[in-house]
Amino acid sequence: MIGKAALLEAIAGKNRGLLATDSQKQAILATIAQLEDRNPTPRPIEALDLLDGDWRLIYTTSRGILSIDQVPFLQLGQVYQSIRAPEAKLYNIAELIGLPFVETIVSIGARFKPVSERRVDVKFERSVIGLQRLIGYQTPDRFIEQLESGQKLAAIDFSVENRDQEGWLDITYLDADLRIGRGNEGSVFVLTKG
């Protein structure tokens, strides 16, 4: 698919958007819009088998995510959005890397509720921040198993009950290994699976 290949080429080497110039950002957004027009999954919220899984962020305009890279002595590693579609849950997981022994995980868990064929309302419920070594972090899937088991983690672990921690997400493109979403704060997310 020419549009998909063009998008992957446009975002290559941009470190999820951290290294993109303003003109590159505009070109990437135009390529994203063209690909969204050719979405092969017209009702993405109903395509649970495609949605489910661990998605790795490859590009975003989200200031919230990109600003994590400004933390002293740490830099943004991989960022995942893990969707557990049958349970209507999602987990945003950011790996922070840098100085030895201080590699960190920042995670927020949420429930989502479909409100249209492509939009979900998202309510954030739990945040976990901890050192990867102390919590035994290996993979997003294993980390989510730890969270779901009720296991007490050696981390900052708290409930999110603020109404400001709600939002929505439109899934504007979905196939077997690429997902594009647009959030309520105007951010664009491009993720890959597999």
N, C-alpha and C positions, 0 to 999 in steps of 0.2 A: 504494500500500500504506500503510494508515493507520499501522501500527507503524513503518515506515521514516521516514515523514514526521514522526511524533511524535519519533523519536530525533533526526533532523536539526534539528528546531526546538529540542529540549531542549539540544543541545550548541552551538547557534549563539551566538556571542559569548563563549564560555567559554575561548577561546585554548588549545585542546587539553586543558583541565582546569585550567590555571593560575589562571583567574578564577572557578572554580566554588566556591560555598559548600558546607559539609557537607550541608545539606539538598538542594541542587541535585545534588550527587554521588549521594545516595541515590536521588533521583528518576530520574536518568540511568541508574543501574545497574538499576533496576526496569524501565525502558523497554527497556534492552538485553536483559534476561532474557526479556521478552515477545517481542521480535523473534527471539531465538535459538530460541524454541519454534516459530517459523514459518519456520525455515530452508528455503529452496526447493531447497537442494543437500544431500541427505542424506549423500552421500559426498564431501565437499569435497576431500579429498586426491587423489581420482581425477579431479577436474575441472581438469586441467592448463591447459586453455585459459582458464578463468576465473581461476585463481590467478596465472598468468603476467602480469608487467607491473610497472609502477611505481605503488605504492600510497602515497598521501599520508595521513599521520596527522592525524585531525581530533579525536580525543579519546583520552585515556589516563589511567589511574590509576598508571602506572609512576613511582615516585619517581626512578628512575635517569634517565629522560628529562626529567621536569619539573625536576629539580635542575640540569640543564644551564643553565637560565635564571638561575641564581645566579652564573654566572661574571662577574667584574667587567668592565665596559665592553662586554659582549656580551649579546645576548638571543637566545633561541631563535627561529630562523626556521622555515622549512619542515622537516618531518621525513618521510623516506620509508622504506618498506621495499620494496625492489625484488626481486621474485622471478623467478628464471630457472628455471622449473619443469622443463624438459627436462634441465637439468644438475644439478638438486637443489641449487641455490645460492640464497642470499639475501644481501642487503646492506642494513644499516641505515645510513642517511645523515642526519645532522643538520646543517642550515645554521645557523651562528651569525652574527648580524649586529650591527652597532654602529658603532664608530668607523671612519671611512674607512681603507681599506687593511688592516684587521685582520679582515675577514670571514673566517670559518674554516669548514672542513668537518671533521666528526668522523664517521668511518665504521668499521664493523666488518663483515667478510665472514664467512659461515658456510656450512657444508654442512648439509643436512637429510636425514633418513631417515624415511619414513613408518613408523609403528608400529601405526596403526589407520586406520579410515576417516576420522578427523578429527584425529588427533594426529601430529605430527612431532617427532622428537628433533633438537635443534639443537646443532651443535658449531662454536663460533666459531674462526676460523683466522687472520684477518689484521685488523689495525687500522691505519687511516691517519688522521692528524691533520695538517692543513695549511692554509695561507692560500689562499683561493679564487683570488686573483690569481696566485700563484706556481705553482699546479698547473693553471691554466687551466680552472677549474670552470665549467661552463655548465648542464648538466642531469644528473640522476642517470644517465640512459642513457649519455650521453657519458662521464661519470666512470667508470662500470663498464667501458666499452670500454677506457679508459686502463688500469684495473686489470688487466683480462684480457689485454691486449696484452703485459704484462710490462714495460711502459715504466717507467723509473725516475722517480718523482715527487719534486719538491722539497718533501718532507714528512717527518714522522715516520712511518715505515712499518715495522711489526714483526709478527712471527708471534705468534699467541696459542696457547700450548701448555699452559696451565693447565687442569687438570681442572675447576676451578670455573667455567670459561667454557663450560659445557654446560648445556643445559636442554631444555625441551619447550614446544610451543605447540599448543593446541587451536584449530582453526578451527571456530567455533560458528555462524557465519552466513556465507554466500557467495552473492552474485549477480553480475551483470555489472559493477556499479560500487560495491558496498559489501561490506566484509569485517569481521567481528568475530572477534577472537582472545582467548584467555585463556592467560596464561603460567604457568610453574611457580612464580613468585614471587607469584602471586595477582593480577597486573596484568591489566587489560582494555585492549584496543586496538581502536579503531574507525578504519578506513581507507577511503578512497575512491579510485577509479581513474577517469581520464578527465577 
